[in-house]
Amino acid sequence: MIVAALYVIGEVIGYLPVVVIPLSVALLLAALLIPAVHRLTRIGLPQPVSAVIVLIGGLGVVGGLLTFVIIQFTEGLPALQQQVSQSLEQIEDWLINGPLHLQQTQIQDAINNGVQFIQENQAAVTSSALTTAGTIGTFLTGFLLTLFILIFFLTSGNQIWTFLIRGVPRNARTRVDVAGRRAFTSLINYVRATAAVAVVDAVLIGAGLWIMGVPLVVPLSTLIFLGAFVPIIGAVVTGAVAVLVALVTNGFLAALVVLAIVVGVMQVEGNVLQPLLLGRSVQLHPLAVVLAITVGLTVAGIPGALLAVPLLAVLNAGIQSLVHGTEPGEGTDADDAESDSGGTDHGGTDSDGEPDAGSRATTTGTTVTTGESDRSEE
């Protein structure tokens, strides 16, 4: 029955990617922003005001960063084109005067064949362009939906969770409540650690690119920062892009140096940063991470690869909490779930002002609220 239920849920999710993906991304962003909202709430600001301030600040940072990247890319594009032209001339010279001893006519024929292939497949190219335009429209729709969902997650996430767990049988409601809050805390820890690792990767590799004189340092560093949110695969792909740009613009030796820098940073990330920042809060074996990313990439493409590891972290924390129970004194590293998720202490009452069942359950001093009265359900 459980397997059948999971299968049905998976099929429903597969038919609703336009809703599921924005919802999942909004949950990730909420995990990143909710600690800041909670800190502003602690100093006396109402939660809606705190959420609006944090959201506007986050959008301002992202918008400013994208604007800066576009400006840098525009300014560096002429120099990049010049360096690419010089590199192509060097490659042509090596093909003619190097060990291959190709003729100029052979190279020209290869170029003409490439142009002819593009002309013959112009319809496919046009169709791809139209598909890309449609994808951009879908992206904008998803972005607006994500923003809309995120606003409610930040302003009333605790009330949403309280409403959802009312569908759980009363005798298991407290355990499910605690497991859900611990799972969300695990997600918060994961997003924090991943963001910190992404910043370190972008700064270190960007510094190496700057030292080697590779153009477009800021756009490449931004790409590395974004790619770091997909563990392992994202770092490999974005690092390969940086090496390719170094090869085309600065030559083979510079590409080797950049490759060594990327590999060194990846080693520091895997052996120092990830264990240090994640600690015991998110215990995921590297094999589980690779398999989760592979399955996510196969099932849902790039969004699946992005969401696979956070989903695995949430399931790992939630299932461990359910299996090991929630008796007082059992505490885990995620016992601060309520405070990190922006939950508030209702003083032992639910949203209707009645004493709630979870006000008696404590986990290492943390009050767990379920928003349900103690009255019998018979």
Protein Blocks (a to p, Z undefined) as FASTA:
>chain_A
ZZmmmmmmmmmmmmmmmlmmmmmmmmmmmmmmmmmmmmmmmnopafklmmmmmmmmmmmm
mmmmmmmmmmmmmmmmmmmmmmmmmmmmmmmmmmmmmmnopafklmmmmmmmmmmmmmmm
mmmmmmmmmmmmmmmmmmmmmmmmmmmmmmmmmmmmmmmmmmmmmmpcfklmmmmmmmmm
mmmmmmmmmmmmmmmmmmmmmmmmmmmmmmnopghklmmmmmmmmmmmmghjlmmmmmmm
mmmmmmmmnojklmmmmmmmmmmmmmmmmmmmmmmmnmmmlccdfklmmmmmmmmmmmno
mmlmmmmmmmmmmmmmmmmmmmnopaehiacfklmmmmmnopacehhpafkopacfklmp
cgehiacdehiafbdfZZ
